[in-house]
Amino acid sequence: MAGATAEQNFTVSEQAGRLDKVLAGLQSIWTRSQVDKLIKDGQVTVNGVLRPSKYQVKAGDAIQIAPQTVKSIELVPENIPLDIVYEDDDVIVVNKPQGMVVHPAPGHPDQTLVNALLYHSPLSTINGEFRPGIVHRIDKDTSGLLMVAKNDRAHRSLAAQLKAKTNLREYIALVHGVIKEETGTINAPLGRSPKDRKKQAIVADGRPAVTHFKVLKRYLHYTLISCRLETGRTHQIRVHLQSIGHPLVGDPLYGPKKTIKGHGQFLHAKLLGFKHPVTGEMLQFEAPLPPIFKATLAKLDKTDLNH
């Protein structure tokens, strides 16, 4: 199945700079590389004239994007291996690997956790067509535990626990710099960044967000911490830690260019606890660090340990 987008027109108000960068900021559907391809294919004009990606846009310029053919997303079960930590008739607890997107979206139409879960089991219907069973999410390059609802009754119970902040979600994170405090709390509202639509940022009118952290080990240039979430906003840990000057190691979006290379940010959802939606029993699960995380810490123990 495929459809077509209408012709899109933008008038630049305050933005200025390269055409590809300005357009990617105006239009959140496409990445900068996708915008660059549209420009090279002659699908973008500025004031009716074709311009290169490096063209310097000025306030008042009118940008036009030709109609595009867009493939619609079809959610299909896929036989993808799952690391299931726990399962019964109502819930599944899965250990998501780094690199796997949780649910389909533009740019990631398949090979997601939801595609794999649908092949394995029926899921709740509460969260819409493309997010069945998904009560909470973690980023593509964050690994670790997620709770999934197999029916609507379970979904309502798990979602209510998230809202009431009665469940347990604890992450392990490796950050740049040495945190001096043993523990701390970051209470700062989050919302979409006004400067970059792909990022979240601390904004005055954002949604409340609270992260508690505890230092586990200090290295000469890094700190290993645990983070307990009181809320679960998009990119919450990543933005909060960046805001106090300790961005996550390996984070391509919020971290420095000079970092330890891995498969994205060194962030792992290690502990997950919740009350069973039917029996009321308190359940708690733990997932070991992924191999690259453990190997990186072992190397730091030899080369960067703060004795």
Secondary structure, DSSP 8 states (H G I E B T S, - for coil): -EEE---EEEE-SS--EEHHHHHHHH-TTS-HHHHHHHHHTT-EEETTEE--TT-EE-TT-EEEE---EEE------------EEEE-SSEEEEEE-TT--SS-BTTB-SSSHHHHHHHH----STT-TTSTTBSS---TT-EEEEEEESSHHHHHHHHHHHHHT-SEEEEEEEEES---SSEEEEE--EEE-SS-TTSEEE-TTSB--EEEEEEEEEBSSEEEEEEEESS--TTHHHHHHHHTT--BTT-TTTS-SSS--SSS--EEEEEEEEE-TTT--EEEEE----HHHHHHHHHHHHHSB--
